C-alpha cells in the first residue's frame, strides 16, 4: 500500500442488487492510493455508489452509525437517556413520510444512487460482523452495540437531516458579512475588503497538506497567496479597536 495502489474488487451479490437492471454480475473495484484515498471504478451508477458506500463504511463506520441515529432520533437507544431531548428534536424536525414518498417517486436512475450506497454500506457491515471483534471499531465495543444495516431511506435521511444542522444556523456567512461590513465602514471599501480577505482567507497557507501545492490548470484562475496567520493577526490587532472587534476572532 505504501508503494502504490491497494485494490479490492467487490462482487455485487446482494439479493436487492439483482433487480432486473443488469448489475448483479458487475464488479466494483476500490483502489486506495498511498494516502489511503479510495478511488472507485464501476460500470454503472448503482455499482459506483455501491463502492462508495462500502468505502465510507470501511473508513467511518462508527461515525456514520451515529450520524444516522442522530437524524433518525435513535441515539438514546445506545447512549442512554441523556440524549432523549436530542432524539425528540430530531424526530420533530423532518417529515419522514414525505421523504419516503419522494423516494418512491424517484426515477430508477436516481433511486439507484440511494440503493447502491445502502447495499455497499451493508456489505461492509456484514463483513465486519462476520469478522467478530477483529473488525468492529472500538467505539462499538465500548458502547456495547453493533452497527445497523441501511436502506435507501437511511441514506436520504443522512443528507436531508444534516442540512438543517450544518447549514441553517451553524454557518459563518452572517458573521462574515457583519465583519466585512464593519471593516468597510471603518477603513473604506478597498482596504476593508483587503483586510477581510486577510482575516477570512480562502486557503490557510499554514495548514499542512499531503498533496503538494501546484499551479492552477490552464483556464483556471491561479489563487492568490493568502497571508499566514501571524501576518493576519498583526493586521487584526492593528485595526480591531477601530472597528470594535476583539483582537482574536477564532
ZADO-1210 file (C-alpha; in nm, 4 decimals, padded with zeros to 6 digits):
<atoms>
<atom x="00.0000" y="00.0000" z="00.0000" code="UNK" pos="1"/>
<atom x="00.2887" y="00.2352" z="00.0702" code="UNK" pos="2"/>
<atom x="00.4260" y="00.1819" z="-00.2795" code="UNK" pos="3"/>
<atom x="00.1204" y="00.2242" z="-00.4976" code="UNK" pos="4"/>
<atom x="-00.2411" y="00.1133" z="-00.5023" code="UNK" pos="5"/>
<atom x="-00.4129" y="-00.1462" z="-00.2913" code="UNK" pos="6"/>
<atom x="-00.7032" y="-00.2795" z="-00.4953" code="UNK" pos="7"/>
<atom x="-01.0070" y="-00.4665" z="-00.3729" code="UNK" pos="8"/>
<atom x="-01.2603" y="-00.5999" z="-00.6211" code="UNK" pos="9"/>
<atom x="-01.6058" y="-00.6498" z="-00.4757" code="UNK" pos="10"/>
<atom x="-01.8718" y="-00.8618" z="-00.6425" code="UNK" pos="11"/>
<atom x="-02.2256" y="-00.7296" z="-00.6085" code="UNK" pos="12"/>
<atom x="-02.4076" y="-01.0326" z="-00.4749" code="UNK" pos="13"/>
<atom x="-02.6807" y="-00.8901" z="-00.2532" code="UNK" pos="14"/>
<atom x="-03.0314" y="-01.0005" z="-00.3400" code="UNK" pos="15"/>
<atom x="-03.1573" y="-00.6465" z="-00.3747" code="UNK" pos="16"/>
<atom x="-02.8832" y="-00.5703" z="-00.6237" code="UNK" pos="17"/>
<atom x="-03.0220" y="-00.8271" z="-00.8670" code="UNK" pos="18"/>
<atom x="-03.3263" y="-00.6206" z="-00.9509" code="UNK" pos="19"/>
<atom x="-03.3545" y="-00.6648" z="-01.3236" code="UNK" pos="20"/>
<atom x="-03.1350" y="-00.3684" z="-01.4098" code="UNK" pos="21"/>
<atom x="-02.8383" y="-00.5757" z="-01.5195" code="UNK" pos="22"/>
<atom x="-02.5877" y="-00.5046" z="-01.2449" code="UNK" pos="23"/>
<atom x="-02.5896" y="-00.8176" z="-01.0285" code="UNK" pos="24"/>
<atom x="-02.2972" y="-00.9695" z="-01.2158" code="UNK" pos="25"/>
<atom x="-02.0987" y="-00.6447" z="-01.2412" code="UNK" pos="26"/>
<atom x="-01.7970" y="-00.5798" z="-01.0235" code="UNK" pos="27"/>
<atom x="-01.6739" y="-00.2793" z="-00.8310" code="UNK" pos="28"/>
<atom x="-01.3070" y="-00.2032" z="-00.7800" code="UNK" pos="29"/>
<atom x="-01.1890" y="00.0157" z="-00.4936" code="UNK" pos="30"/>
<atom x="-00.8276" y="00.1232" z="-00.5227" code="UNK" pos="31"/>
<atom x="-00.6638" y="00.3090" z="-00.2361" code="UNK" pos="32"/>
<atom x="-00.3626" y="00.5210" z="-00.3151" code="UNK" pos="33"/>
<atom x="-00.0628" y="00.5668" z="-00.0874" code="UNK" pos="34"/>
<atom x="-00.2560" y="00.8344" z="00.1051" code="UNK" pos="35"/>
<atom x="-00.5375" y="00.5862" z="00.1712" code="UNK" pos="36"/>
<atom x="-00.7834" y="00.7762" z="-00.0520" code="UNK" pos="37"/>
<atom x="-01.0323" y="00.5394" z="-00.2195" code="UNK" pos="38"/>
<atom x="-01.0759" y="00.5508" z="-00.5971" code="UNK" pos="39"/>
<atom x="-01.3852" y="00.3634" z="-00.7124" code="UNK" pos="40"/>
<atom x="-01.4307" y="00.2088" z="-01.0572" code="UNK" pos="41"/>
<atom x="-01.7576" y="00.0596" z="-01.1798" code="UNK" pos="42"/>
<atom x="-01.9640" y="00.0176" z="-01.4943" code="UNK" pos="43"/>
<atom x="-02.2958" y="00.1514" z="-01.3660" code="UNK" pos="44"/>
<atom x="-02.4068" y="00.4312" z="-01.1378" code="UNK" pos="45"/>
<atom x="-02.5535" y="00.1855" z="-00.8885" code="UNK" pos="46"/>
<atom x="-02.2330" y="-00.0160" z="-00.8786" code="UNK" pos="47"/>
<atom x="-02.0326" y="00.3040" z="-00.8347" code="UNK" pos="48"/>
<atom x="-02.2353" y="00.4098" z="-00.5323" code="UNK" pos="49"/>
<atom x="-02.2176" y="00.0543" z="-00.4001" code="UNK" pos="50"/>
<atom x="-01.8421" y="00.1006" z="-00.3886" code="UNK" pos="51"/>
<atom x="-01.8829" y="00.4458" z="-00.2397" code="UNK" pos="52"/>
<atom x="-02.0960" y="00.3150" z="00.0451" code="UNK" pos="53"/>
<atom x="-01.8566" y="00.0270" z="00.1051" code="UNK" pos="54"/>
<atom x="-01.5527" y="00.2585" z="00.1219" code="UNK" pos="55"/>
<atom x="-01.7235" y="00.5016" z="00.3585" code="UNK" pos="56"/>
<atom x="-01.8199" y="00.2163" z="00.5875" code="UNK" pos="57"/>
<atom x="-01.4586" y="00.0996" z="00.5867" code="UNK" pos="58"/>
<atom x="-01.3343" y="00.4398" z="00.7000" code="UNK" pos="59"/>
<atom x="-01.6170" y="00.5843" z="00.9104" code="UNK" pos="60"/>
<atom x="-01.8415" y="00.3077" z="01.0335" code="UNK" pos="61"/>
<atom x="-01.8992" y="00.4398" z="01.3850" code="UNK" pos="62"/>
<atom x="-01.9350" y="00.7997" z="01.2691" code="UNK" pos="63"/>
<atom x="-02.1932" y="00.7055" z="01.0068" code="UNK" pos="64"/>
<atom x="-02.3854" y="00.4910" z="01.2544" code="UNK" pos="65"/>
<atom x="-02.4115" y="00.7836" z="01.4945" code="UNK" pos="66"/>
<atom x="-02.4999" y="01.0334" z="01.2213" code="UNK" pos="67"/>
<atom x="-02.7803" y="00.8031" z="01.1091" code="UNK" pos="68"/>
<atom x="-02.9060" y="00.7705" z="01.4661" code="UNK" pos="69"/>
<atom x="-02.8809" y="01.1472" z="01.5112" code="UNK" pos="70"/>
<atom x="-03.1078" y="01.2264" z="01.2176" code="UNK" pos="71"/>
<atom x="-03.3497" y="00.9410" z="01.2954" code="UNK" pos="72"/>
<atom x="-03.3684" y="01.0229" z="01.6654" code="UNK" pos="73"/>
<atom x="-03.2386" y="00.6924" z="01.7998" code="UNK" pos="74"/>
<atom x="-02.9171" y="00.7980" z="01.9764" code="UNK" pos="75"/>
<atom x="-03.0646" y="00.7360" z="02.3226" code="UNK" pos="76"/>
<atom x="-03.1205" y="00.3713" z="02.2332" code="UNK" pos="77"/>
<atom x="-02.7454" y="00.3133" z="02.2531" code="UNK" pos="78"/>
<atom x="-02.6050" y="00.6076" z="02.4520" code="UNK" pos="79"/>
<atom x="-02.8748" y="00.6416" z="02.7158" code="UNK" pos="80"/>
<atom x="-03.1446" y="00.8863" z="02.8312" code="UNK" pos="81"/>
<atom x="-02.9095" y="01.1847" z="02.8241" code="UNK" pos="82"/>
<atom x="-02.9861" y="01.2074" z="02.4522" code="UNK" pos="83"/>
<atom x="-03.3658" y="01.1836" z="02.4765" code="UNK" pos="84"/>
<atom x="-03.4234" y="01.5542" z="02.4141" code="UNK" pos="85"/>
<atom x="-03.1911" y="01.5460" z="02.1154" code="UNK" pos="86"/>
<atom x="-03.3817" y="01.2491" z="01.9752" code="UNK" pos="87"/>
<atom x="-03.7167" y="01.4203" z="02.0313" code="UNK" pos="88"/>
<atom x="-03.5957" y="01.7302" z="01.8480" code="UNK" pos="89"/>
<atom x="-03.4659" y="01.5207" z="01.5590" code="UNK" pos="90"/>
<atom x="-03.7992" y="01.3424" z="01.5194" code="UNK" pos="91"/>
<atom x="-03.9871" y="01.6724" z="01.5129" code="UNK" pos="92"/>
<atom x="-03.7618" y="01.8334" z="01.2544" code="UNK" pos="93"/>
<atom x="-03.8354" y="01.6295" z="00.9418" code="UNK" pos="94"/>
<atom x="-04.1435" y="01.4815" z="00.7791" code="UNK" pos="95"/>
<atom x="-04.0225" y="01.1267" z="00.7260" code="UNK" pos="96"/>
<atom x="-04.3414" y="01.0222" z="00.5458" code="UNK" pos="97"/>
<atom x="-04.2767" y="01.2929" z="00.2883" code="UNK" pos="98"/>
<atom x="-03.9186" y="01.1783" z="00.2384" code="UNK" pos="99"/>
<atom x="-04.0316" y="00.8185" z="00.1870" code="UNK" pos="100"/>
<atom x="-04.2905" y="00.9352" z="-00.0648" code="UNK" pos="101"/>
<atom x="-04.0290" y="01.1373" z="-00.2528" code="UNK" pos="102"/>
<atom x="-03.8021" y="00.8336" z="-00.2710" code="UNK" pos="103"/>
<atom x="-04.0858" y="00.6287" z="-00.4222" code="UNK" pos="104"/>
<atom x="-04.1338" y="00.8917" z="-00.6921" code="UNK" pos="105"/>
<atom x="-03.7682" y="00.8997" z="-00.7953" code="UNK" pos="106"/>
<atom x="-03.6782" y="00.7680" z="-01.1393" code="UNK" pos="107"/>
<atom x="-03.4824" y="00.4441" z="-01.1352" code="UNK" pos="108"/>
<atom x="-03.1546" y="00.6171" z="-01.2254" code="UNK" pos="109"/>
<atom x="-03.1792" y="00.8376" z="-00.9147" code="UNK" pos="110"/>
<atom x="-03.3025" y="00.5626" z="-00.6846" code="UNK" pos="111"/>
<atom x="-03.0040" y="00.3509" z="-00.7872" code="UNK" pos="112"/>
<atom x="-02.7792" y="00.6054" z="-00.6145" code="UNK" pos="113"/>
<atom x="-02.9527" y="00.5626" z="-00.2790" code="UNK" pos="114"/>
<atom x="-02.9989" y="00.1866" z="-00.3048" code="UNK" pos="115"/>
<atom x="-02.6472" y="00.1265" z="-00.4319" code="UNK" pos="116"/>
<atom x="-02.4933" y="00.3254" z="-00.1480" code="UNK" pos="117"/>
<atom x="-02.7003" y="00.1405" z="00.1122" code="UNK" pos="118"/>
<atom x="-02.6172" y="-00.2021" z="-00.0345" code="UNK" pos="119"/>
<atom x="-02.2459" y="-00.1277" z="-00.0436" code="UNK" pos="120"/>
<atom x="-02.2540" y="00.0030" z="00.3104" code="UNK" pos="121"/>
<atom x="-02.4402" y="-00.3072" z="00.4254" code="UNK" pos="122"/>
<atom x="-02.1880" y="-00.5329" z="00.2535" code="UNK" pos="123"/>
<atom x="-01.9132" y="-00.3832" z="00.4656" code="UNK" pos="124"/>
<atom x="-02.1259" y="-00.4084" z="00.7811" code="UNK" pos="125"/>
<atom x="-02.1816" y="-00.7785" z="00.7097" code="UNK" pos="126"/>
<atom x="-01.8106" y="-00.8360" z="00.6637" code="UNK" pos="127"/>
<atom x="-01.7342" y="-00.6523" z="00.9894" code="UNK" pos="128"/>
<atom x="-01.9923" y="-00.8518" z="01.1835" code="UNK" pos="129"/>
<atom x="-01.8747" y="-01.1793" z="01.0304" code="UNK" pos="130"/>
<atom x="-01.5225" y="-01.0964" z="01.1471" code="UNK" pos="131"/>
<atom x="-01.6158" y="-01.0876" z="01.5145" code="UNK" pos="132"/>
<atom x="-01.4320" y="-00.8367" z="01.7301" code="UNK" pos="133"/>
<atom x="-01.1387" y="-00.8107" z="01.4923" code="UNK" pos="134"/>
<atom x="-01.3024" y="-00.5632" z="01.2506" code="UNK" pos="135"/>
<atom x="-01.5529" y="-00.3838" z="01.4732" code="UNK" pos="136"/>
<atom x="-01.4391" y="-00.0309" z="01.5645" code="UNK" pos="137"/>
<atom x="-01.3550" y="00.0075" z="01.9313" code="UNK" pos="138"/>
<atom x="-01.6343" y="00.2601" z="01.9898" code="UNK" pos="139"/>
<atom x="-01.8949" y="-00.0086" z="01.9268" code="UNK" pos="140"/>
<atom x="-01.7263" y="-00.2451" z="02.1682" code="UNK" pos="141"/>
<atom x="-01.7048" y="00.0274" z="02.4322" code="UNK" pos="142"/>
<atom x="-02.0705" y="00.1205" z="02.3834" code="UNK" pos="143"/>
<atom x="-02.1962" y="-00.2359" z="02.3779" code="UNK" pos="144"/>
<atom x="-02.3864" y="-00.2169" z="02.0489" code="UNK" pos="145"/>
<atom x="-02.3336" y="-00.3063" z="01.6832" code="UNK" pos="146"/>
<atom x="-02.3685" y="-00.1152" z="01.3561" code="UNK" pos="147"/>
<atom x="-02.7048" y="-00.1438" z="01.1850" code="UNK" pos="148"/>
<atom x="-02.7876" y="-00.2005" z="00.8205" code="UNK" pos="149"/>
<atom x="-02.9148" y="00.0765" z="00.5963" code="UNK" pos="150"/>
<atom x="-03.1889" y="00.1317" z="00.3416" code="UNK" pos="151"/>
<atom x="-03.2267" y="00.3950" z="00.0717" code="UNK" pos="152"/>
<atom x="-03.4351" y="00.5896" z="00.3229" code="UNK" pos="153"/>
<atom x="-03.1447" y="00.5994" z="00.5691" code="UNK" pos="154"/>
<atom x="-02.9142" y="00.7357" z="00.3006" code="UNK" pos="155"/>
<atom x="-03.1632" y="01.0085" z="00.2129" code="UNK" pos="156"/>
<atom x="-03.2128" y="01.0968" z="00.5785" code="UNK" pos="157"/>
<atom x="-02.8388" y="01.1378" z="00.6300" code="UNK" pos="158"/>
<atom x="-02.8231" y="01.4142" z="00.3718" code="UNK" pos="159"/>
<atom x="-03.1595" y="01.5754" z="00.4358" code="UNK" pos="160"/>
<atom x="-03.1204" y="01.5505" z="00.8112" code="UNK" pos="161"/>
<atom x="-02.7752" y="01.7056" z="00.8273" code="UNK" pos="162"/>
<atom x="-02.8678" y="02.0079" z="00.6153" code="UNK" pos="163"/>
<atom x="-03.0591" y="02.1906" z="00.8921" code="UNK" pos="164"/>
<atom x="-02.7860" y="02.1170" z="01.1450" code="UNK" pos="165"/>
<atom x="-02.4918" y="02.2184" z="00.9303" code="UNK" pos="166"/>
<atom x="-02.6230" y="02.4962" z="00.7103" code="UNK" pos="167"/>
<atom x="-02.9293" y="02.6587" z="00.8631" code="UNK" pos="168"/>
<atom x="-02.7867" y="02.8183" z="01.1756" code="UNK" pos="169"/>
<atom x="-02.4323" y="02.6914" z="01.2080" code="UNK" pos="170"/>
<atom x="-02.2646" y="02.8577" z="00.9139" code="UNK" pos="171"/>
<atom x="-02.0417" y="03.1633" z="00.9405" code="UNK" pos="172"/>
<atom x="-02.1915" y="03.3564" z="00.6489" code="UNK" pos="173"/>
<atom x="-02.3799" y="03.6100" z="00.8611" code="UNK" pos="174"/>
<atom x="-02.0827" y="03.6654" z="01.0916" code="UNK" pos="175"/>
<atom x="-01.8545" y="03.7093" z="00.7903" code="UNK" pos="176"/>
<atom x="-02.0923" y="03.9615" z="00.6351" code="UNK" pos="177"/>
<atom x="-02.1026" y="04.1587" z="00.9595" code="UNK" pos="178"/>
<atom x="-01.7231" y="04.1592" z="00.9774" code="UNK" pos="179"/>
<atom x="-01.6879" y="04.2685" z="00.6151" code="UNK" pos="180"/>
<atom x="-01.9441" y="04.5474" z="00.6616" code="UNK" pos="181"/>
<atom x="-01.7733" y="04.6867" z="00.9711" code="UNK" pos="182"/>
<atom x="-01.4290" y="04.6666" z="00.8113" code="UNK" pos="183"/>
<atom x="-01.5517" y="04.8631" z="00.5093" code="UNK" pos="184"/>
<atom x="-01.7195" y="05.1192" z="00.7309" code="UNK" pos="185"/>
<atom x="-01.4011" y="05.1675" z="00.9328" code="UNK" pos="186"/>
<atom x="-01.1414" y="05.1573" z="00.6524" code="UNK" pos="187"/>
<atom x="-01.3282" y="05.2122" z="00.3284" code="UNK" pos="188"/>
<atom x="-01.4409" y="04.9590" z="00.0690" code="UNK" pos="189"/>
<atom x="-01.0973" y="04.8791" z="-00.0751" code="UNK" pos="190"/>
<atom x="-00.8901" y="04.8491" z="00.2412" code="UNK" pos="191"/>
<atom x="-01.1821" y="04.6901" z="00.4251" code="UNK" pos="192"/>
<atom x="-01.2125" y="04.4193" z="00.1616" code="UNK" pos="193"/>
<atom x="-00.8369" y="04.3608" z="00.1724" code="UNK" pos="194"/>
<atom x="-00.8411" y="04.3218" z="00.5489" code="UNK" pos="195"/>
<atom x="-01.1362" y="04.0841" z="00.5251" code="UNK" pos="196"/>
<atom x="-00.9507" y="03.8631" z="00.2774" code="UNK" pos="197"/>
<atom x="-00.6547" y="03.8540" z="00.5156" code="UNK" pos="198"/>
<atom x="-00.8700" y="03.7611" z="00.8134" code="UNK" pos="199"/>
<atom x="-01.1003" y="03.5152" z="00.6356" code="UNK" pos="200"/>
<atom x="-00.8667" y="03.3595" z="00.3830" code="UNK" pos="201"/>
<atom x="-00.9869" y="03.1001" z="00.1363" code="UNK" pos="202"/>
<atom x="-00.6710" y="02.8976" z="00.1857" code="UNK" pos="203"/>
<atom x="-00.4737" y="02.8668" z="00.5070" code="UNK" pos="204"/>
<atom x="-00.1117" y="02.8677" z="00.3951" code="UNK" pos="205"/>
<atom x="-00.0039" y="02.7326" z="00.7352" code="UNK" pos="206"/>
<atom x="-00.2235" y="02.4236" z="00.7045" code="UNK" pos="207"/>
<atom x="-00.0267" y="02.1031" z="00.6444" code="UNK" pos="208"/>
<atom x="-00.1133" y="01.9300" z="00.3177" code="UNK" pos="209"/>
<atom x="-00.0487" y="01.5807" z="00.1884" code="UNK" pos="210"/>
<atom x="-00.0909" y="01.6833" z="-00.1748" code="UNK" pos="211"/>
<atom x="00.1789" y="01.9255" z="-00.2957" code="UNK" pos="212"/>
<atom x="00.0594" y="02.2724" z="-00.3915" code="UNK" pos="213"/>
<atom x="00.0614" y="02.3068" z="-00.7696" code="UNK" pos="214"/>
<atom x="-00.0186" y="02.5788" z="-01.0166" code="UNK" pos="215"/>
<atom x="-00.3746" y="02.6088" z="-01.1415" code="UNK" pos="216"/>
<atom x="-00.4633" y="02.4240" z="-01.4603" code="UNK" pos="217"/>
<atom x="-00.4864" y="02.6274" z="-01.7829" code="UNK" pos="218"/>
<atom x="-00.8078" y="02.8245" z="-01.7955" code="UNK" pos="219"/>
<atom x="-00.8453" y="02.8459" z="-01.4186" code="UNK" pos="220"/>
<atom x="-00.7560" y="03.1474" z="-01.2079" code="UNK" pos="221"/>
<atom x="-00.4452" y="03.0972" z="-01.0003" code="UNK" pos="222"/>
<atom x="-00.5426" y="03.1523" z="-00.6354" code="UNK" pos="223"/>
<atom x="-00.3693" y="03.4466" z="-00.4762" code="UNK" pos="224"/>
<atom x="-00.1355" y="03.3617" z="-00.1867" code="UNK" pos="225"/>
<atom x="-00.3065" y="03.4319" z="00.1408" code="UNK" pos="226"/>
<atom x="-00.1210" y="03.5837" z="00.4377" code="UNK" pos="227"/>
<atom x="-00.0077" y="03.3488" z="00.7079" code="UNK" pos="228"/>
<atom x="-00.1741" y="03.3514" z="01.0457" code="UNK" pos="229"/>
<atom x="00.0907" y="03.5697" z="01.2070" code="UNK" pos="230"/>
<atom x="00.0502" y="03.8390" z="00.9400" code="UNK" pos="231"/>
<atom x="-00.3289" y="03.8282" z="00.9630" code="UNK" pos="232"/>
<atom x="-00.3203" y="03.8547" z="01.3405" code="UNK" pos="233"/>
<atom x="-00.0909" y="04.1563" z="01.3154" code="UNK" pos="234"/>
<atom x="-00.3412" y="04.3295" z="01.0869" code="UNK" pos="235"/>
<atom x="-00.6262" y="04.2308" z="01.3154" code="UNK" pos="236"/>
<atom x="-00.4564" y="04.3652" z="01.6259" code="UNK" pos="237"/>
<atom x="-00.3796" y="04.6896" z="01.4473" code="UNK" pos="238"/>
<atom x="-00.7348" y="04.7640" z="01.3420" code="UNK" pos="239"/>
<atom x="-00.9519" y="04.5724" z="01.5893" code="UNK" pos="240"/>
<atom x="-01.0009" y="04.8611" z="01.8296" code="UNK" pos="241"/>
<atom x="-01.1009" y="05.0934" z="01.5470" code="UNK" pos="242"/>
<atom x="-01.3824" y="04.8676" z="01.4291" code="UNK" pos="243"/>
<atom x="-01.4941" y="04.7391" z="01.7680" code="UNK" pos="244"/>
<atom x="-01.3984" y="04.3756" z="01.7173" code="UNK" pos="245"/>
<atom x="-01.1919" y="04.1651" z="01.9563" code="UNK" pos="246"/>
<atom x="-00.8320" y="04.1015" z="01.8584" code="UNK" pos="247"/>
<atom x="-00.8981" y="03.7283" z="01.8236" code="UNK" pos="248"/>
<atom x="-01.1853" y="03.6078" z="01.6064" code="UNK" pos="249"/>
<atom x="-01.1060" y="03.2378" z="01.6155" code="UNK" pos="250"/>
</atoms>
